Amino acid sequence: MSFRKFKKWHLGEGLQVDGIFFIRSLEGLSAFGSLEELILDNNLLGNDLVLPGLPRLHTLTLNKNQISDLESLLDHLAEVTPALEYLSLLGNVACPNELISLEKDEEDYKRYRCFVLHKLPNLKFLDARKVTRKEREEALVRGSFMKVVKPKASSDHVEAPPEHPYTPLPSASRDLTNHRGVLGKCRYVYYGKNSEGNRFIRDDQL
């Protein structure tokens, strides 16, 4: 039986493919251009995920993979899955919630949903939660500002600052054979017009 006749292709946990339980790439998926549902949970798919054009795909789940670059993924999905209505990214770094890190909270997740709906406005469900009318309206207004900027990876190599011998003494007093004193002066100007103590100070004392 040809796989072209299938509308649903399940590649989730427990399905053995060539003796490997975890999928890293989707080579050959272009042969299934009429897919409507694609389940890719519990695999090793990362930011290099590439899907072929799937014009009929309306359901895509990528739970528990290794995706961290949310914007690149959404731009790719907007291009190759125009009919997408259901998307789930739970368990990926790109989806900030307490399943990934205890440092994330509900506000982080709300911002994430707002940005996803800005990029994919046709979604009806996101991460098993129905998209509300209020979320759509907020995504139209604020979605573009909800982008999460990833910090640049710090380099292990740190350039040493130029070496300058430190001395707390002015240059005129650094020579041990020259014992001339160094004198400096400055003038302090008092501008406390509104100070209560001004009434006890004469102008010629300022």
Backbone torsions as a table, in degrees:
resi	resn	phi	psi	omega
1	MET	NA	133.2	-177.9
2	SER	-76.4	139.7	177.3
3	PHE	-69.8	-14.6	179.7
4	ARG	-65.1	-19.4	-178.0
5	LYS	-83.6	-11.1	-178.3
6	PHE	-83.6	137.4	174.4
7	LYS	-94.2	-17.0	-175.4
8	LYS	-127.7	128.0	-178.7
9	TRP	-124.8	108.6	-174.7
10	HIS	-99.7	118.3	177.3
11	LEU	-123.9	53.1	-177.1
12	GLY	-94.9	-167.5	-177.9
13	GLU	-62.8	136.4	176.3
14	GLY	96.6	-9.5	177.8
15	LEU	-94.4	121.3	-177.0
16	GLN	-90.6	126.6	178.9
17	VAL	-123.7	111.5	-178.7
18	ASP	53.4	37.4	177.9
19	GLY	77.6	3.2	-179.2
20	ILE	-115.6	131.6	-177.0
21	PHE	-89.9	-17.6	-176.4
22	PHE	-116.2	136.5	-175.2
23	ILE	-100.3	131.8	178.4
24	ARG	-104.9	-27.8	-178.9
25	SER	-141.6	169.2	-176.7
26	LEU	-121.1	40.9	179.1
27	GLU	-64.1	135.0	-179.6
28	GLY	93.2	-7.0	-179.1
29	LEU	-67.8	-19.5	-179.3
30	SER	-63.5	-16.3	178.4
31	ALA	-74.5	-9.5	-177.7
32	PHE	-116.3	58.0	-176.2
33	GLY	-66.2	-16.6	178.9
34	SER	-96.4	15.5	179.0
35	LEU	-59.0	139.9	175.9
36	GLU	-112.0	-27.5	178.0
37	GLU	-133.2	137.4	-179.3
38	LEU	-138.7	116.9	-177.4
39	ILE	-112.0	116.2	-175.4
40	LEU	-127.0	35.2	-178.0
41	ASP	-69.9	154.6	172.5
42	ASN	57.4	53.1	177.4
43	ASN	-130.4	-165.4	-178.2
44	LEU	-116.5	31.8	-180.0
45	LEU	-74.4	133.2	-176.8
46	GLY	-121.9	-154.6	-176.2
47	ASN	-69.7	-13.3	177.7
48	ASP	-89.2	14.0	178.8
49	LEU	-59.4	127.5	178.5
50	VAL	-129.9	121.9	175.7
51	LEU	-105.7	144.4	173.5
52	PRO	-75.5	174.0	175.7
53	GLY	-63.5	120.0	-180.0
54	LEU	-126.3	80.9	-172.3
55	PRO	-66.5	-19.6	-178.2
56	ARG	-101.2	-4.5	-175.9
57	LEU	-67.4	121.0	178.3
58	HIS	-115.1	-13.3	-178.6
59	THR	-132.5	126.2	179.0
60	LEU	-140.1	123.3	175.8
61	THR	-120.4	128.4	-179.2
62	LEU	-125.8	34.2	-176.6
63	ASN	-63.3	143.3	174.7
64	LYS	54.9	58.4	170.7
65	ASN	-119.5	-154.9	-176.2
66	GLN	-124.0	42.1	-177.5
67	ILE	-92.3	126.9	179.7
68	SER	-123.2	-23.3	-178.2
69	ASP	-92.7	92.6	-173.9
70	LEU	-67.6	-46.5	-174.5
71	GLU	-62.4	-42.8	179.4
72	SER	-62.9	-40.5	179.0
73	LEU	-63.5	-45.9	-177.5
74	LEU	-65.9	-39.5	177.5
75	ASP	-62.9	-39.5	179.3
76	HIS	-66.6	-44.5	-179.6
77	LEU	-65.4	-37.4	178.6
78	ALA	-62.5	-28.8	-178.0
79	GLU	-83.4	-41.9	-170.7
80	VAL	-103.0	-12.8	-179.9
81	THR	-129.2	70.3	-175.4
82	PRO	-66.1	-20.5	-177.8
83	ALA	-97.3	9.8	-175.0
84	LEU	-64.0	129.2	-179.8
85	GLU	-124.6	-22.8	-178.7
86	TYR	-127.6	122.9	179.9
87	LEU	-136.7	135.4	177.2
88	SER	-134.0	126.7	-177.7
89	LEU	-125.0	18.6	-177.8
90	LEU	-59.0	142.5	178.3
91	GLY	86.9	5.2	174.4
92	ASN	-106.9	153.3	176.2
93	VAL	-61.2	-29.8	-179.8
94	ALA	-66.3	-18.0	179.7
95	CYS	-108.6	95.9	-173.2
96	PRO	-76.2	112.2	173.8
97	ASN	-157.7	178.9	-174.8
98	GLU	-70.5	-11.8	174.4
99	LEU	-68.7	-25.9	-178.7
100	ILE	-97.8	-45.3	-176.1
101	SER	-150.5	136.3	177.2
102	LEU	-70.2	-12.6	178.1
103	GLU	-77.1	-16.0	180.0
104	LYS	-88.3	150.4	179.7
105	ASP	-135.2	-172.6	-176.1
106	GLU	-64.3	-32.0	179.2
107	GLU	-66.4	-38.8	176.3
108	ASP	-61.7	-41.8	-178.5
109	TYR	-68.6	-36.7	178.0
110	LYS	-63.7	-41.6	178.3
111	ARG	-64.3	-39.6	177.0
112	TYR	-60.7	-46.7	179.6
113	ARG	-61.8	-40.4	-179.4
114	CYS	-62.5	-41.8	-179.5
115	PHE	-69.8	-40.5	178.7
116	VAL	-61.7	-43.8	-179.6
117	LEU	-69.2	-26.8	173.9
118	HIS	-66.2	-40.5	-178.8
119	LYS	-79.4	-36.1	-177.5
120	LEU	-125.2	76.5	-173.4
121	PRO	-68.0	-12.7	-178.2
122	ASN	-88.8	-0.8	-179.2
123	LEU	-64.7	139.4	175.2
124	LYS	-106.6	-28.4	176.9
125	PHE	-133.1	138.4	175.3
126	LEU	-133.2	119.1	-179.8
127	ASP	55.8	47.3	176.5
128	ALA	66.1	14.1	177.2
129	ARG	-122.0	129.7	-177.7
130	LYS	-65.6	138.9	177.8
131	VAL	-77.0	126.6	-178.3
132	THR	-92.0	162.9	179.0
133	ARG	-63.6	-37.7	180.0
134	LYS	-63.4	-39.6	178.7
135	GLU	-64.8	-39.4	178.5
136	ARG	-62.9	-44.4	-178.9
137	GLU	-64.4	-41.1	179.1
138	GLU	-67.1	-37.1	179.1
139	ALA	-63.8	-35.0	178.4
140	LEU	-65.4	-36.1	-174.8
141	VAL	-89.6	-43.4	-170.2
142	ARG	-117.4	-5.2	-173.0
143	GLY	-55.5	-39.5	-177.3
144	SER	-67.4	-18.0	-179.1
145	PHE	-95.0	0.5	-176.8
146	MET	-93.2	7.5	-179.4
147	LYS	-62.7	134.1	177.4
148	VAL	-93.4	119.1	-179.3
149	VAL	-91.4	122.7	-179.3
150	LYS	-81.8	135.5	176.7
151	PRO	-67.0	146.2	178.5
152	LYS	-69.4	142.8	179.4
153	ALA	-65.6	131.2	-179.2
154	SER	-75.8	141.8	-179.8
155	SER	-85.8	142.8	178.1
156	ASP	-71.6	-23.3	-178.4
157	HIS	-89.5	118.5	179.0
158	VAL	-115.7	122.0	-179.1
159	GLU	-70.0	133.6	179.5
160	ALA	-75.1	140.4	178.9
161	PRO	-66.9	154.6	178.8
162	PRO	-59.7	140.8	-176.5
163	GLU	-79.9	123.8	174.6
164	HIS	-131.1	119.1	179.4
165	PRO	-59.3	126.6	-177.0
166	TYR	-88.6	134.8	172.8
167	THR	-145.4	133.5	179.1
168	PRO	-80.7	-4.9	-175.9
169	LEU	-98.2	146.5	175.8
170	PRO	-64.9	159.8	-173.5
171	SER	-60.9	-30.7	-176.5
172	ALA	-68.9	-16.4	-175.7
173	SER	-114.4	13.5	-177.2
174	ARG	-82.0	-22.9	-178.6
175	ASP	-80.7	117.6	-176.9
176	LEU	-68.4	-21.1	179.6
177	THR	-84.6	-9.8	-179.1
178	ASN	-114.8	109.8	-173.6
179	HIS	-100.2	25.5	178.0
180	ARG	-65.7	139.9	177.7
181	GLY	-76.3	157.3	178.8
182	VAL	-117.4	122.7	-175.5
183	LEU	-121.1	134.0	175.2
184	GLY	-134.2	155.9	178.5
185	LYS	-144.2	155.9	176.4
186	CYS	-147.7	163.7	-177.1
187	ARG	-118.1	127.9	179.1
188	TYR	-98.4	130.6	179.8
189	VAL	-111.7	127.2	-177.9
190	TYR	-98.4	124.7	-178.8
191	TYR	-117.4	23.7	-176.2
192	GLY	-77.0	72.1	-176.6
193	LYS	-65.9	-34.5	-175.0
194	ASN	-96.1	8.1	-179.2
195	SER	-70.6	141.5	-179.7
196	GLU	-66.5	-25.1	-178.0
197	GLY	-78.1	-7.5	-177.3
198	ASN	-64.2	-25.9	-176.4
199	ARG	-71.1	-12.1	178.4
200	PHE	-100.7	4.5	-177.2
201	ILE	-117.8	129.1	176.9
202	ARG	-80.6	155.2	-179.3
203	ASP	-59.5	-36.1	-177.8
204	ASP	-74.1	-7.5	177.2
205	GLN	-93.1	-5.4	-179.3
206	LEU	-86.5	NA	NA
